[in-house]
Amino acid sequence: MVYALPANQMGAKIAEVYQTQVAITPADNAAIGPFVALWVGGAGNVTLCPRNSTTPVLYTAIPAGTLLRVALQGVNATGTTATSLVGLG
């Protein structure tokens, strides 16, 4: 059986596909993005380096298997305890 999306839903589904996937090793003040989302594979805290800002943002108690849809340049090592991070763009 073939399932086709209605035309009015196609744009939204295409937007959900990420063209770039980069494994991230947290490093303070390292701009490795830009990314439009961050996959958190292992639970913990994440200190994001937002896009267009120099002020890091700490997200706490993120569960494993969380997709954070935020614009970011990288992830700081300071304050980050989450593991298996992947930048998506």
C-alpha positions in Angstrom: 0.0 0.0 0.0 1.3 3.5 -0.9 0.4 6.4 1.3 0.6 9.9 -0.2 0.4 13.1 1.8 -2.1 15.7 0.9 -0.5 18.6 -0.9 -1.3 21.0 2.0 0.8 18.8 4.4 3.8 18.3 2.1 5.6 21.5 3.0 5.4 20.8 6.7 6.9 17.3 6.2 9.7 18.6 4.0 10.6 21.1 6.7 11.0 18.3 9.2 13.8 16.7 7.2 17.3 17.9 8.4 19.9 18.1 5.7 22.8 18.2 8.2 23.5 15.9 11.1 26.7 16.6 13.1 27.8 14.8 16.3 28.7 17.4 18.9 31.4 17.2 21.4 30.8 20.1 23.8 33.5 22.7 23.8 33.4 26.2 25.4 32.9 29.0 22.9 33.3 26.8 19.8 31.1 27.9 16.9 30.4 24.7 14.9 26.9 25.5 13.6 24.7 26.9 12.7 22.0 24.4 13.6 18.2 24.6 13.9 17.8 21.8 16.4 19.7 19.7 18.9 19.1 16.0 19.5 19.9 15.0 23.1 20.4 11.2 23.2 21.5 10.9 26.9 19.7 12.8 29.7 21.3 15.8 31.5 21.9 19.5 31.2 22.9 21.4 28.1 24.6 24.8 27.8 23.7 26.1 24.4 25.5 28.8 22.4 22.6 30.4 20.7 22.8 31.7 17.2 23.2 35.5 17.1 24.1 35.8 20.8 27.2 35.5 22.9 25.3 34.6 26.1 25.1 30.9 26.8 21.7 29.4 27.8 21.5 26.5 30.3 18.7 23.9 29.8 18.4 21.7 32.8 17.1 18.1 33.3 16.6 17.3 29.6 15.3 13.8 29.2 17.0 11.3 26.9 15.6 11.3 23.4 14.7 15.0 23.3 14.7 17.2 20.2 15.3 20.8 21.1 14.1 23.0 18.2 16.3 26.0 18.9 18.8 27.9 16.7 22.3 27.3 18.0 26.0 27.6 17.1 27.4 25.0 19.5 27.3 23.5 23.0 29.5 24.6 25.8 31.3 22.0 27.9 30.8 24.0 31.0 27.5 23.0 32.6 26.7 20.3 30.0 26.2 16.8 31.3 23.9 15.4 28.6 25.5 12.9 26.1 25.0 11.8 22.5 24.4 15.3 21.2 23.7 15.8 17.5 23.3 19.2 15.8 20.7 19.2 13.0 20.4 21.7 10.2 
